[in-house]
């Protein structure tokens, strides 16, 4: 791919993360045409200087089209009209489709093949999932993990740099999604461990905030503790991102591990815990709601013990 000749991009998905990411592109001088299923987010995007797209298919001539939707099935559905249009009339050579959602590494490679076929080789998919939450999205400090050919990555680097602070190419298509799965393995299990510690401490008469303060000064200190810890301590489950997505992301760890025969006992346990969180109806709350899931399991254990006595 040649260097981008213009700072133009399409953006699909202007939700909790995507809205801030698109806003940072606008701040960096990009002309961004956006589409979102709900009108309110699109109104806010337009108020910031963005251009409304009538539909995703109308983004066909943008040199870069970013997708920030919950999963690849949503992207497949949203892109159907776009790919149908490209099948009739291919886009300009060098068109980039950038998947910034957390998706399956295997599925994004399949999506890449579908885009290549529909565009007759004129468009390439890059997977570039992000970490840093809504705070990182708003502040433009996201970590961006890209799976792309080197020349494609270099071409898109100015775009990524407008949204993130740590931007790395991890390998070919699918590598970014695998890196994000590894990220979620660490974030999901660490958050669960912190939640277990909080419940154990509180039930033992200890102050959770004081415990976390001490832990943060030692080897247990982490960015997860710094960011999620206050919400866990306060039992603040107002969503900054739905907890149910952690279950989805951890399932990608299991899928990727099975493909290379790698044992992942922590991920296996965490997938079951976050599945239990969803069964309890907590999936739309913040990731910190894993503490409530553990509290409910404790209450169930007490009830069962009392019943058996």
Buried (B, 14 or more C-beta within 10 A) or exposed (E): BEEBEEBBBBBBBBBBBBBBBBBBBBEBEBBBBBBBEEEEBBEBBEEEEBBBBEEBBBBBEBBBBBBBBBBBEBBBEBBEBBBEBBEEEBBEEBBBBBBBBBBBBBBBBBBBEBBBEBBEEBBBBBBBBBBBBBEBBBEBBBBBBBBBBEEBBEBBBEBBEBBBEBBBBBBBBBBBBBBBBBBBBBBBBBBBBBBBBBBBBBEEEEEBBEBBEEBEEEEBBBEBBEBBBEBBBEBEBEBBBBBBBBBBBBBBBBBBBEEEEEEBEBBEEBBEBBBBBBEBEBBEBBBBBBBBBBBBBBEEEEEEEEEEE
